[in-house]
């Protein structure tokens, strides 16, 4: 495991001698634009291992992506290697269709203490709710980023992440099967506490999410990557490309349904992913990712 090899993987050529917010933010942005958020292993008959060396080999050497427990576990190693003060935290992801949070934690994120301030670093959420910069842990303060305005709300020791949604201009509305509520102005993303977690505490979650019949990650094949001005995502056969804030506080959305024979080429050209085993796209859940 070599930090220089990781930097080559994410095309980072900046300085990393200073332990400051600018350096951390720069590395973070390179990571999310190079490493997809994806669960394709599940749909190739592979298991997702909660092992740092296996994750390093998968993401850095095989140029794959991963889900939160891979992306953020790897980022924790990177930041700790550089000398940052990193703590693992556990979150529960909001399910809008149920208007509820799960009983058990199902998301790994990072807390970084830097210059007397606390930041949340989360490079493993993907889709349109992926942070583009570390967020200062302050309740009630709007923190505008390219994807939209994020903020934390704290209640009795529980922290909630929210994202204010922009309007969307969907170019080919007929192909959209999203169940999004047009009037939804603010979307809850997840809740978490500042209770430190050990990676061992995510083993049950890691196994459950890739095997439970009703798991979002079993019922949908997902691959999303942040771009310089938006995001692209392949969910099942549906390719969605979003350009953030292209005019008047509105995102431009283009949706295309791919044929089976286009999938492999699209993964290579749009996400720089080449799979070792046969991939079977899936999208049987009605849960919305946008």
Buried (B, 14 or more C-beta within 10 A) or exposed (E): BEEEEBBEBBEBEEEBEEBEBEBBBBBBBBBBBBBBBBBBBBBBEBEBBBEBEEBBBBBBEEBBBBBBBBBBBBBBBBBEBBEBEBBBBBBBBBBBEEEEBBEEBBBBBBBBEBEEEBBBBBBBBBBBBBBBBBBBBEEEEEBEBBBBBBBBBBEEEEBBBBBBBBEBBBEEEEBBEBEBEEEEEEBBBBBBBBEEBEBEBBEEBBEBBBEEEEBBBBBBBBBBBBBEEBBBBBBBBBBBBBBBBBEEEBBBBBBBEBEEEBBBEBBEEBBBBEBEEEBEBBBEBEEBBB
